């Protein structure tokens, strides 16, 4: 259960939401009706952001599909097309938009079942997409950010084993190529986050 709310105007009426949708109780929680969750779309959002050059354009990424874009301020969305690849990247994990060049979108995609991830990009707002970097198995794109002072520069935070390439990556060519910035990390740090097995999975991106 993610949220539980009491109706402000109707005594005994409760609402709860979970992985399957929204349920309503009319009798203070004794019985619940979820309408068989018919018609309710469910997605685990990872990140949502507004295009800095067009505030009516909104993007999100989620654990259940490709990035999605709205052209009407978030009222309706369309998913990016899947990138045809044997790794079957079916989820999206992080996204960054350019404030310098309209339509430039950098995003992370993954195949959770096999722990395969990649960094992809679009130069036309998601109409066409390409993979710019495949990551070794077990690595994961947790965050992407644009450098607000340098056109074309983006950063990616990759978690997992450092010897496989986890850490901070940088691109200076609008996401086409990436370079590892791991320098000066203590020798006892073997993975990022450090000692990740102590961290609740939902907090890893934090």
PyMOL commands that place a pseudoatom at each C-alpha (Angstrom):
pseudoatom trace, name=CA, resn=UNK, resi=1, chain=A, elem=C, hetatm=0, pos=[0.000, 0.000, 0.000]
pseudoatom trace, name=CA, resn=UNK, resi=2, chain=A, elem=C, hetatm=0, pos=[1.455, 3.324, -1.058]
pseudoatom trace, name=CA, resn=UNK, resi=3, chain=A, elem=C, hetatm=0, pos=[-1.226, 5.716, 0.258]
pseudoatom trace, name=CA, resn=UNK, resi=4, chain=A, elem=C, hetatm=0, pos=[-4.327, 5.570, 2.453]
pseudoatom trace, name=CA, resn=UNK, resi=5, chain=A, elem=C, hetatm=0, pos=[-6.704, 8.526, 2.535]
pseudoatom trace, name=CA, resn=UNK, resi=6, chain=A, elem=C, hetatm=0, pos=[-9.957, 9.272, 4.332]
pseudoatom trace, name=CA, resn=UNK, resi=7, chain=A, elem=C, hetatm=0, pos=[-12.669, 11.169, 2.473]
pseudoatom trace, name=CA, resn=UNK, resi=8, chain=A, elem=C, hetatm=0, pos=[-12.993, 14.668, 3.951]
pseudoatom trace, name=CA, resn=UNK, resi=9, chain=A, elem=C, hetatm=0, pos=[-16.737, 14.862, 3.345]
pseudoatom trace, name=CA, resn=UNK, resi=10, chain=A, elem=C, hetatm=0, pos=[-18.102, 11.309, 3.589]
pseudoatom trace, name=CA, resn=UNK, resi=11, chain=A, elem=C, hetatm=0, pos=[-17.746, 9.525, 6.935]
pseudoatom trace, name=CA, resn=UNK, resi=12, chain=A, elem=C, hetatm=0, pos=[-16.393, 5.981, 6.658]
pseudoatom trace, name=CA, resn=UNK, resi=13, chain=A, elem=C, hetatm=0, pos=[-15.221, 6.389, 3.057]
pseudoatom trace, name=CA, resn=UNK, resi=14, chain=A, elem=C, hetatm=0, pos=[-11.565, 5.464, 2.491]
pseudoatom trace, name=CA, resn=UNK, resi=15, chain=A, elem=C, hetatm=0, pos=[-9.255, 5.264, -0.500]
pseudoatom trace, name=CA, resn=UNK, resi=16, chain=A, elem=C, hetatm=0, pos=[-6.068, 3.237, -0.850]
pseudoatom trace, name=CA, resn=UNK, resi=17, chain=A, elem=C, hetatm=0, pos=[-3.654, 2.780, -3.706]
pseudoatom trace, name=CA, resn=UNK, resi=18, chain=A, elem=C, hetatm=0, pos=[-1.142, 0.006, -4.281]
pseudoatom trace, name=CA, resn=UNK, resi=19, chain=A, elem=C, hetatm=0, pos=[0.633, -1.726, -7.173]
pseudoatom trace, name=CA, resn=UNK, resi=20, chain=A, elem=C, hetatm=0, pos=[-2.713, -2.714, -8.674]
pseudoatom trace, name=CA, resn=UNK, resi=21, chain=A, elem=C, hetatm=0, pos=[-4.636, 0.542, -8.646]
pseudoatom trace, name=CA, resn=UNK, resi=22, chain=A, elem=C, hetatm=0, pos=[-7.115, 2.341, -6.384]
pseudoatom trace, name=CA, resn=UNK, resi=23, chain=A, elem=C, hetatm=0, pos=[-9.651, 0.723, -4.048]
pseudoatom trace, name=CA, resn=UNK, resi=24, chain=A, elem=C, hetatm=0, pos=[-12.537, 2.381, -2.174]
pseudoatom trace, name=CA, resn=UNK, resi=25, chain=A, elem=C, hetatm=0, pos=[-14.184, 1.395, 1.081]
pseudoatom trace, name=CA, resn=UNK, resi=26, chain=A, elem=C, hetatm=0, pos=[-17.620, 2.733, 2.075]
pseudoatom trace, name=CA, resn=UNK, resi=27, chain=A, elem=C, hetatm=0, pos=[-17.646, 1.049, 5.513]
pseudoatom trace, name=CA, resn=UNK, resi=28, chain=A, elem=C, hetatm=0, pos=[-14.519, 2.284, 7.293]
pseudoatom trace, name=CA, resn=UNK, resi=29, chain=A, elem=C, hetatm=0, pos=[-12.292, -0.364, 5.752]
pseudoatom trace, name=CA, resn=UNK, resi=30, chain=A, elem=C, hetatm=0, pos=[-14.349, -3.512, 6.419]
pseudoatom trace, name=CA, resn=UNK, resi=31, chain=A, elem=C, hetatm=0, pos=[-14.771, -4.175, 2.698]
pseudoatom trace, name=CA, resn=UNK, resi=32, chain=A, elem=C, hetatm=0, pos=[-13.050, -2.762, -0.381]
pseudoatom trace, name=CA, resn=UNK, resi=33, chain=A, elem=C, hetatm=0, pos=[-13.990, -2.342, -4.043]
pseudoatom trace, name=CA, resn=UNK, resi=34, chain=A, elem=C, hetatm=0, pos=[-11.301, -1.961, -6.696]
pseudoatom trace, name=CA, resn=UNK, resi=35, chain=A, elem=C, hetatm=0, pos=[-13.744, -2.401, -9.611]
pseudoatom trace, name=CA, resn=UNK, resi=36, chain=A, elem=C, hetatm=0, pos=[-11.555, -5.382, -10.552]
pseudoatom trace, name=CA, resn=UNK, resi=37, chain=A, elem=C, hetatm=0, pos=[-8.954, -2.714, -11.432]
pseudoatom trace, name=CA, resn=UNK, resi=38, chain=A, elem=C, hetatm=0, pos=[-10.578, -2.482, -14.841]
pseudoatom trace, name=CA, resn=UNK, resi=39, chain=A, elem=C, hetatm=0, pos=[-9.231, 0.332, -16.972]
pseudoatom trace, name=CA, resn=UNK, resi=40, chain=A, elem=C, hetatm=0, pos=[-6.578, 1.414, -14.508]
pseudoatom trace, name=CA, resn=UNK, resi=41, chain=A, elem=C, hetatm=0, pos=[-3.138, 1.775, -16.057]
pseudoatom trace, name=CA, resn=UNK, resi=42, chain=A, elem=C, hetatm=0, pos=[-0.281, 1.198, -13.651]
pseudoatom trace, name=CA, resn=UNK, resi=43, chain=A, elem=C, hetatm=0, pos=[3.351, 2.177, -14.022]
pseudoatom trace, name=CA, resn=UNK, resi=44, chain=A, elem=C, hetatm=0, pos=[6.238, 2.595, -11.605]
pseudoatom trace, name=CA, resn=UNK, resi=45, chain=A, elem=C, hetatm=0, pos=[7.573, 6.084, -12.338]
pseudoatom trace, name=CA, resn=UNK, resi=46, chain=A, elem=C, hetatm=0, pos=[11.310, 6.585, -11.942]
pseudoatom trace, name=CA, resn=UNK, resi=47, chain=A, elem=C, hetatm=0, pos=[11.597, 10.255, -12.899]
pseudoatom trace, name=CA, resn=UNK, resi=48, chain=A, elem=C, hetatm=0, pos=[9.508, 12.998, -14.490]
pseudoatom trace, name=CA, resn=UNK, resi=49, chain=A, elem=C, hetatm=0, pos=[10.765, 16.291, -15.929]
pseudoatom trace, name=CA, resn=UNK, resi=50, chain=A, elem=C, hetatm=0, pos=[9.653, 19.290, -17.977]
pseudoatom trace, name=CA, resn=UNK, resi=51, chain=A, elem=C, hetatm=0, pos=[11.471, 20.347, -21.138]
pseudoatom trace, name=CA, resn=UNK, resi=52, chain=A, elem=C, hetatm=0, pos=[13.423, 23.516, -20.189]
pseudoatom trace, name=CA, resn=UNK, resi=53, chain=A, elem=C, hetatm=0, pos=[12.832, 24.909, -23.686]
pseudoatom trace, name=CA, resn=UNK, resi=54, chain=A, elem=C, hetatm=0, pos=[9.130, 24.026, -23.943]
pseudoatom trace, name=CA, resn=UNK, resi=55, chain=A, elem=C, hetatm=0, pos=[7.104, 23.876, -20.728]
pseudoatom trace, name=CA, resn=UNK, resi=56, chain=A, elem=C, hetatm=0, pos=[4.177, 22.091, -22.407]
pseudoatom trace, name=CA, resn=UNK, resi=57, chain=A, elem=C, hetatm=0, pos=[6.469, 19.121, -23.177]
pseudoatom trace, name=CA, resn=UNK, resi=58, chain=A, elem=C, hetatm=0, pos=[6.804, 16.689, -20.258]
pseudoatom trace, name=CA, resn=UNK, resi=59, chain=A, elem=C, hetatm=0, pos=[8.793, 13.439, -20.144]
pseudoatom trace, name=CA, resn=UNK, resi=60, chain=A, elem=C, hetatm=0, pos=[8.812, 10.510, -17.742]
pseudoatom trace, name=CA, resn=UNK, resi=61, chain=A, elem=C, hetatm=0, pos=[10.660, 7.216, -17.432]
pseudoatom trace, name=CA, resn=UNK, resi=62, chain=A, elem=C, hetatm=0, pos=[9.372, 4.142, -15.632]
pseudoatom trace, name=CA, resn=UNK, resi=63, chain=A, elem=C, hetatm=0, pos=[10.101, 0.583, -14.671]
pseudoatom trace, name=CA, resn=UNK, resi=64, chain=A, elem=C, hetatm=0, pos=[7.446, -0.812, -16.985]
pseudoatom trace, name=CA, resn=UNK, resi=65, chain=A, elem=C, hetatm=0, pos=[8.255, 0.746, -20.338]
pseudoatom trace, name=CA, resn=UNK, resi=66, chain=A, elem=C, hetatm=0, pos=[10.113, 3.138, -22.574]
pseudoatom trace, name=CA, resn=UNK, resi=67, chain=A, elem=C, hetatm=0, pos=[10.272, 6.882, -21.871]
pseudoatom trace, name=CA, resn=UNK, resi=68, chain=A, elem=C, hetatm=0, pos=[7.049, 8.750, -22.564]
pseudoatom trace, name=CA, resn=UNK, resi=69, chain=A, elem=C, hetatm=0, pos=[6.464, 12.292, -23.769]
pseudoatom trace, name=CA, resn=UNK, resi=70, chain=A, elem=C, hetatm=0, pos=[3.527, 14.640, -23.417]
pseudoatom trace, name=CA, resn=UNK, resi=71, chain=A, elem=C, hetatm=0, pos=[3.007, 17.567, -25.774]
pseudoatom trace, name=CA, resn=UNK, resi=72, chain=A, elem=C, hetatm=0, pos=[0.130, 19.038, -23.741]
pseudoatom trace, name=CA, resn=UNK, resi=73, chain=A, elem=C, hetatm=0, pos=[1.574, 19.644, -20.290]
pseudoatom trace, name=CA, resn=UNK, resi=74, chain=A, elem=C, hetatm=0, pos=[1.046, 16.100, -19.038]
pseudoatom trace, name=CA, resn=UNK, resi=75, chain=A, elem=C, hetatm=0, pos=[-2.585, 15.513, -20.028]
pseudoatom trace, name=CA, resn=UNK, resi=76, chain=A, elem=C, hetatm=0, pos=[-1.707, 12.751, -22.501]
pseudoatom trace, name=CA, resn=UNK, resi=77, chain=A, elem=C, hetatm=0, pos=[1.468, 10.773, -23.197]
pseudoatom trace, name=CA, resn=UNK, resi=78, chain=A, elem=C, hetatm=0, pos=[3.003, 8.711, -25.976]
pseudoatom trace, name=CA, resn=UNK, resi=79, chain=A, elem=C, hetatm=0, pos=[5.757, 6.155, -25.378]
pseudoatom trace, name=CA, resn=UNK, resi=80, chain=A, elem=C, hetatm=0, pos=[9.022, 6.198, -27.310]
pseudoatom trace, name=CA, resn=UNK, resi=81, chain=A, elem=C, hetatm=0, pos=[9.397, 3.363, -29.779]
pseudoatom trace, name=CA, resn=UNK, resi=82, chain=A, elem=C, hetatm=0, pos=[11.363, 0.359, -28.547]
pseudoatom trace, name=CA, resn=UNK, resi=83, chain=A, elem=C, hetatm=0, pos=[14.907, 0.174, -29.845]
pseudoatom trace, name=CA, resn=UNK, resi=84, chain=A, elem=C, hetatm=0, pos=[15.199, -3.156, -31.617]
pseudoatom trace, name=CA, resn=UNK, resi=85, chain=A, elem=C, hetatm=0, pos=[18.138, -4.947, -29.988]
pseudoatom trace, name=CA, resn=UNK, resi=86, chain=A, elem=C, hetatm=0, pos=[18.804, -8.533, -28.768]
pseudoatom trace, name=CA, resn=UNK, resi=87, chain=A, elem=C, hetatm=0, pos=[19.213, -7.229, -25.187]
pseudoatom trace, name=CA, resn=UNK, resi=88, chain=A, elem=C, hetatm=0, pos=[15.501, -6.335, -25.141]
pseudoatom trace, name=CA, resn=UNK, resi=89, chain=A, elem=C, hetatm=0, pos=[15.750, -3.136, -23.123]
pseudoatom trace, name=CA, resn=UNK, resi=90, chain=A, elem=C, hetatm=0, pos=[12.118, -2.856, -22.042]
pseudoatom trace, name=CA, resn=UNK, resi=91, chain=A, elem=C, hetatm=0, pos=[12.347, -0.436, -19.063]
pseudoatom trace, name=CA, resn=UNK, resi=92, chain=A, elem=C, hetatm=0, pos=[13.573, 3.143, -18.673]
pseudoatom trace, name=CA, resn=UNK, resi=93, chain=A, elem=C, hetatm=0, pos=[15.445, 4.386, -15.617]
pseudoatom trace, name=CA, resn=UNK, resi=94, chain=A, elem=C, hetatm=0, pos=[16.634, 7.996, -15.883]
pseudoatom trace, name=CA, resn=UNK, resi=95, chain=A, elem=C, hetatm=0, pos=[16.307, 10.923, -18.279]
pseudoatom trace, name=CA, resn=UNK, resi=96, chain=A, elem=C, hetatm=0, pos=[17.905, 14.318, -18.978]
pseudoatom trace, name=CA, resn=UNK, resi=97, chain=A, elem=C, hetatm=0, pos=[16.799, 17.018, -21.408]
pseudoatom trace, name=CA, resn=UNK, resi=98, chain=A, elem=C, hetatm=0, pos=[18.948, 19.681, -22.996]
pseudoatom trace, name=CA, resn=UNK, resi=99, chain=A, elem=C, hetatm=0, pos=[18.389, 23.323, -22.172]
pseudoatom trace, name=CA, resn=UNK, resi=100, chain=A, elem=C, hetatm=0, pos=[20.671, 24.295, -25.073]
pseudoatom trace, name=CA, resn=UNK, resi=101, chain=A, elem=C, hetatm=0, pos=[19.378, 22.224, -27.986]
pseudoatom trace, name=CA, resn=UNK, resi=102, chain=A, elem=C, hetatm=0, pos=[15.681, 21.517, -28.387]
pseudoatom trace, name=CA, resn=UNK, resi=103, chain=A, elem=C, hetatm=0, pos=[14.709, 17.866, -28.717]
pseudoatom trace, name=CA, resn=UNK, resi=104, chain=A, elem=C, hetatm=0, pos=[17.916, 16.394, -27.263]
pseudoatom trace, name=CA, resn=UNK, resi=105, chain=A, elem=C, hetatm=0, pos=[16.967, 13.666, -24.780]
pseudoatom trace, name=CA, resn=UNK, resi=106, chain=A, elem=C, hetatm=0, pos=[19.429, 11.357, -23.002]
pseudoatom trace, name=CA, resn=UNK, resi=107, chain=A, elem=C, hetatm=0, pos=[17.944, 8.381, -21.150]
pseudoatom trace, name=CA, resn=UNK, resi=108, chain=A, elem=C, hetatm=0, pos=[18.757, 5.083, -19.493]
pseudoatom trace, name=CA, resn=UNK, resi=109, chain=A, elem=C, hetatm=0, pos=[17.159, 1.801, -20.504]
pseudoatom trace, name=CA, resn=UNK, resi=110, chain=A, elem=C, hetatm=0, pos=[17.396, -1.644, -18.966]
pseudoatom trace, name=CA, resn=UNK, resi=111, chain=A, elem=C, hetatm=0, pos=[16.414, -5.284, -19.147]
pseudoatom trace, name=CA, resn=UNK, resi=112, chain=A, elem=C, hetatm=0, pos=[15.760, -5.931, -15.462]
pseudoatom trace, name=CA, resn=UNK, resi=113, chain=A, elem=C, hetatm=0, pos=[15.422, -9.675, -15.909]
pseudoatom trace, name=CA, resn=UNK, resi=114, chain=A, elem=C, hetatm=0, pos=[19.009, -10.012, -17.126]
pseudoatom trace, name=CA, resn=UNK, resi=115, chain=A, elem=C, hetatm=0, pos=[20.445, -6.870, -15.469]
pseudoatom trace, name=CA, resn=UNK, resi=116, chain=A, elem=C, hetatm=0, pos=[21.468, -5.366, -18.800]
pseudoatom trace, name=CA, resn=UNK, resi=117, chain=A, elem=C, hetatm=0, pos=[21.468, -1.583, -19.216]
pseudoatom trace, name=CA, resn=UNK, resi=118, chain=A, elem=C, hetatm=0, pos=[22.404, 1.090, -21.740]
pseudoatom trace, name=CA, resn=UNK, resi=119, chain=A, elem=C, hetatm=0, pos=[22.418, 4.831, -22.317]
pseudoatom trace, name=CA, resn=UNK, resi=120, chain=A, elem=C, hetatm=0, pos=[20.314, 5.952, -25.266]
pseudoatom trace, name=CA, resn=UNK, resi=121, chain=A, elem=C, hetatm=0, pos=[19.541, 9.288, -26.856]
pseudoatom trace, name=CA, resn=UNK, resi=122, chain=A, elem=C, hetatm=0, pos=[17.156, 11.058, -29.162]
pseudoatom trace, name=CA, resn=UNK, resi=123, chain=A, elem=C, hetatm=0, pos=[17.835, 14.278, -31.043]
pseudoatom trace, name=CA, resn=UNK, resi=124, chain=A, elem=C, hetatm=0, pos=[14.223, 14.854, -32.094]
pseudoatom trace, name=CA, resn=UNK, resi=125, chain=A, elem=C, hetatm=0, pos=[12.245, 14.604, -28.870]
pseudoatom trace, name=CA, resn=UNK, resi=126, chain=A, elem=C, hetatm=0, pos=[11.810, 10.856, -28.948]
pseudoatom trace, name=CA, resn=UNK, resi=127, chain=A, elem=C, hetatm=0, pos=[10.689, 10.289, -32.527]
pseudoatom trace, name=CA, resn=UNK, resi=128, chain=A, elem=C, hetatm=0, pos=[13.877, 8.386, -33.360]
pseudoatom trace, name=CA, resn=UNK, resi=129, chain=A, elem=C, hetatm=0, pos=[16.230, 6.839, -30.814]
pseudoatom trace, name=CA, resn=UNK, resi=130, chain=A, elem=C, hetatm=0, pos=[19.616, 5.144, -30.723]
pseudoatom trace, name=CA, resn=UNK, resi=131, chain=A, elem=C, hetatm=0, pos=[21.817, 3.420, -28.166]
pseudoatom trace, name=CA, resn=UNK, resi=132, chain=A, elem=C, hetatm=0, pos=[25.075, 5.230, -27.499]
pseudoatom trace, name=CA, resn=UNK, resi=133, chain=A, elem=C, hetatm=0, pos=[26.563, 2.999, -24.763]
pseudoatom trace, name=CA, resn=UNK, resi=134, chain=A, elem=C, hetatm=0, pos=[25.897, -0.608, -23.730]
pseudoatom trace, name=CA, resn=UNK, resi=135, chain=A, elem=C, hetatm=0, pos=[26.922, -1.272, -20.121]
pseudoatom trace, name=CA, resn=UNK, resi=136, chain=A, elem=C, hetatm=0, pos=[28.402, -4.520, -18.756]
pseudoatom trace, name=CA, resn=UNK, resi=137, chain=A, elem=C, hetatm=0, pos=[25.922, -6.849, -17.092]
pseudoatom trace, name=CA, resn=UNK, resi=138, chain=A, elem=C, hetatm=0, pos=[24.975, -5.782, -13.576]
pseudoatom trace, name=CA, resn=UNK, resi=139, chain=A, elem=C, hetatm=0, pos=[25.444, -2.037, -14.084]
pseudoatom trace, name=CA, resn=UNK, resi=140, chain=A, elem=C, hetatm=0, pos=[22.468, 0.318, -13.874]
pseudoatom trace, name=CA, resn=UNK, resi=141, chain=A, elem=C, hetatm=0, pos=[21.830, 3.921, -14.975]
pseudoatom trace, name=CA, resn=UNK, resi=142, chain=A, elem=C, hetatm=0, pos=[20.556, 5.617, -11.818]
pseudoatom trace, name=CA, resn=UNK, resi=143, chain=A, elem=C, hetatm=0, pos=[20.739, 9.295, -12.806]
pseudoatom trace, name=CA, resn=UNK, resi=144, chain=A, elem=C, hetatm=0, pos=[21.448, 11.595, -15.767]
pseudoatom trace, name=CA, resn=UNK, resi=145, chain=A, elem=C, hetatm=0, pos=[22.034, 15.351, -15.709]
pseudoatom trace, name=CA, resn=UNK, resi=146, chain=A, elem=C, hetatm=0, pos=[22.985, 18.056, -18.180]
pseudoatom trace, name=CA, resn=UNK, resi=147, chain=A, elem=C, hetatm=0, pos=[25.786, 20.483, -17.329]
pseudoatom trace, name=CA, resn=UNK, resi=148, chain=A, elem=C, hetatm=0, pos=[23.933, 23.804, -17.208]
pseudoatom trace, name=CA, resn=UNK, resi=149, chain=A, elem=C, hetatm=0, pos=[27.050, 25.769, -18.205]
pseudoatom trace, name=CA, resn=UNK, resi=150, chain=A, elem=C, hetatm=0, pos=[28.477, 23.673, -21.053]
pseudoatom trace, name=CA, resn=UNK, resi=151, chain=A, elem=C, hetatm=0, pos=[26.431, 22.864, -24.165]
pseudoatom trace, name=CA, resn=UNK, resi=152, chain=A, elem=C, hetatm=0, pos=[26.649, 19.189, -25.104]
pseudoatom trace, name=CA, resn=UNK, resi=153, chain=A, elem=C, hetatm=0, pos=[27.943, 17.987, -21.733]
pseudoatom trace, name=CA, resn=UNK, resi=154, chain=A, elem=C, hetatm=0, pos=[25.957, 15.374, -19.793]
pseudoatom trace, name=CA, resn=UNK, resi=155, chain=A, elem=C, hetatm=0, pos=[26.772, 13.299, -16.727]
pseudoatom trace, name=CA, resn=UNK, resi=156, chain=A, elem=C, hetatm=0, pos=[25.600, 9.768, -15.913]
pseudoatom trace, name=CA, resn=UNK, resi=157, chain=A, elem=C, hetatm=0, pos=[25.734, 8.044, -12.534]
pseudoatom trace, name=CA, resn=UNK, resi=158, chain=A, elem=C, hetatm=0, pos=[26.062, 4.267, -12.947]
pseudoatom trace, name=CA, resn=UNK, resi=159, chain=A, elem=C, hetatm=0, pos=[25.733, 1.970, -9.968]
pseudoatom trace, name=CA, resn=UNK, resi=160, chain=A, elem=C, hetatm=0, pos=[27.245, -1.517, -9.633]
pseudoatom trace, name=CA, resn=UNK, resi=161, chain=A, elem=C, hetatm=0, pos=[30.789, -2.900, -9.479]
pseudoatom trace, name=CA, resn=UNK, resi=162, chain=A, elem=C, hetatm=0, pos=[33.479, -0.287, -10.059]
pseudoatom trace, name=CA, resn=UNK, resi=163, chain=A, elem=C, hetatm=0, pos=[35.734, -2.765, -11.861]
pseudoatom trace, name=CA, resn=UNK, resi=164, chain=A, elem=C, hetatm=0, pos=[32.960, -3.185, -14.446]
pseudoatom trace, name=CA, resn=UNK, resi=165, chain=A, elem=C, hetatm=0, pos=[32.684, 0.561, -14.994]
pseudoatom trace, name=CA, resn=UNK, resi=166, chain=A, elem=C, hetatm=0, pos=[30.274, 1.878, -12.365]
pseudoatom trace, name=CA, resn=UNK, resi=167, chain=A, elem=C, hetatm=0, pos=[30.726, 5.468, -11.269]
pseudoatom trace, name=CA, resn=UNK, resi=168, chain=A, elem=C, hetatm=0, pos=[30.426, 8.851, -12.919]
pseudoatom trace, name=CA, resn=UNK, resi=169, chain=A, elem=C, hetatm=0, pos=[30.509, 9.115, -16.715]
pseudoatom trace, name=CA, resn=UNK, resi=170, chain=A, elem=C, hetatm=0, pos=[30.649, 12.252, -18.841]
pseudoatom trace, name=CA, resn=UNK, resi=171, chain=A, elem=C, hetatm=0, pos=[29.723, 12.986, -22.441]
pseudoatom trace, name=CA, resn=UNK, resi=172, chain=A, elem=C, hetatm=0, pos=[30.885, 16.124, -24.224]
pseudoatom trace, name=CA, resn=UNK, resi=173, chain=A, elem=C, hetatm=0, pos=[29.157, 15.427, -27.536]
pseudoatom trace, name=CA, resn=UNK, resi=174, chain=A, elem=C, hetatm=0, pos=[25.439, 15.419, -26.700]
pseudoatom trace, name=CA, resn=UNK, resi=175, chain=A, elem=C, hetatm=0, pos=[25.463, 11.835, -25.419]
pseudoatom trace, name=CA, resn=UNK, resi=176, chain=A, elem=C, hetatm=0, pos=[27.097, 10.196, -28.419]
pseudoatom trace, name=CA, resn=UNK, resi=177, chain=A, elem=C, hetatm=0, pos=[30.182, 8.938, -26.530]
pseudoatom trace, name=CA, resn=UNK, resi=178, chain=A, elem=C, hetatm=0, pos=[30.971, 8.533, -22.812]
pseudoatom trace, name=CA, resn=UNK, resi=179, chain=A, elem=C, hetatm=0, pos=[34.104, 8.655, -20.668]
pseudoatom trace, name=CA, resn=UNK, resi=180, chain=A, elem=C, hetatm=0, pos=[34.590, 7.313, -17.132]
pseudoatom trace, name=CA, resn=UNK, resi=181, chain=A, elem=C, hetatm=0, pos=[35.502, 9.935, -14.506]
pseudoatom trace, name=CA, resn=UNK, resi=182, chain=A, elem=C, hetatm=0, pos=[36.420, 7.557, -11.663]
pseudoatom trace, name=CA, resn=UNK, resi=183, chain=A, elem=C, hetatm=0, pos=[39.557, 9.019, -10.132]
pseudoatom trace, name=CA, resn=UNK, resi=184, chain=A, elem=C, hetatm=0, pos=[40.753, 9.044, -6.555]
pseudoatom trace, name=CA, resn=UNK, resi=185, chain=A, elem=C, hetatm=0, pos=[38.203, 6.613, -5.117]
pseudoatom trace, name=CA, resn=UNK, resi=186, chain=A, elem=C, hetatm=0, pos=[39.469, 4.806, -1.992]
pseudoatom trace, name=CA, resn=UNK, resi=187, chain=A, elem=C, hetatm=0, pos=[40.700, 1.272, -2.688]
pseudoatom trace, name=CA, resn=UNK, resi=188, chain=A, elem=C, hetatm=0, pos=[38.211, -0.270, -0.257]
pseudoatom trace, name=CA, resn=UNK, resi=189, chain=A, elem=C, hetatm=0, pos=[35.252, 1.040, -2.300]
pseudoatom trace, name=CA, resn=UNK, resi=190, chain=A, elem=C, hetatm=0, pos=[34.439, -1.830, -4.637]
pseudoatom trace, name=CA, resn=UNK, resi=191, chain=A, elem=C, hetatm=0, pos=[30.916, -0.917, -5.726]
pseudoatom trace, name=CA, resn=UNK, resi=192, chain=A, elem=C, hetatm=0, pos=[28.579, 2.056, -5.879]
pseudoatom trace, name=CA, resn=UNK, resi=193, chain=A, elem=C, hetatm=0, pos=[26.776, 2.728, -3.711]
pseudoatom trace, name=CA, resn=UNK, resi=194, chain=A, elem=C, hetatm=0, pos=[29.391, 1.590, -1.167]
pseudoatom trace, name=CA, resn=UNK, resi=195, chain=A, elem=C, hetatm=0, pos=[28.116, -1.486, 0.746]
pseudoatom trace, name=CA, resn=UNK, resi=196, chain=A, elem=C, hetatm=0, pos=[24.881, -1.375, -1.238]
pseudoatom trace, name=CA, resn=UNK, resi=197, chain=A, elem=C, hetatm=0, pos=[23.605, -4.571, 0.396]
pseudoatom trace, name=CA, resn=UNK, resi=198, chain=A, elem=C, hetatm=0, pos=[22.844, -2.468, 3.495]
pseudoatom trace, name=CA, resn=UNK, resi=199, chain=A, elem=C, hetatm=0, pos=[20.622, -0.072, 1.505]
pseudoatom trace, name=CA, resn=UNK, resi=200, chain=A, elem=C, hetatm=0, pos=[16.912, -0.566, 0.887]
pseudoatom trace, name=CA, resn=UNK, resi=201, chain=A, elem=C, hetatm=0, pos=[16.509, -1.031, -2.882]
pseudoatom trace, name=CA, resn=UNK, resi=202, chain=A, elem=C, hetatm=0, pos=[14.053, 1.834, -3.221]
pseudoatom trace, name=CA, resn=UNK, resi=203, chain=A, elem=C, hetatm=0, pos=[16.691, 4.248, -1.856]
pseudoatom trace, name=CA, resn=UNK, resi=204, chain=A, elem=C, hetatm=0, pos=[19.503, 3.330, -4.260]
pseudoatom trace, name=CA, resn=UNK, resi=205, chain=A, elem=C, hetatm=0, pos=[18.741, 6.206, -6.630]
pseudoatom trace, name=CA, resn=UNK, resi=206, chain=A, elem=C, hetatm=0, pos=[18.959, 8.632, -3.691]
for i in range(1, 206): cmd.bond("trace and resi %d" % i, "trace and resi %d" % (i + 1))
show_as sticks, trace
zoom trace
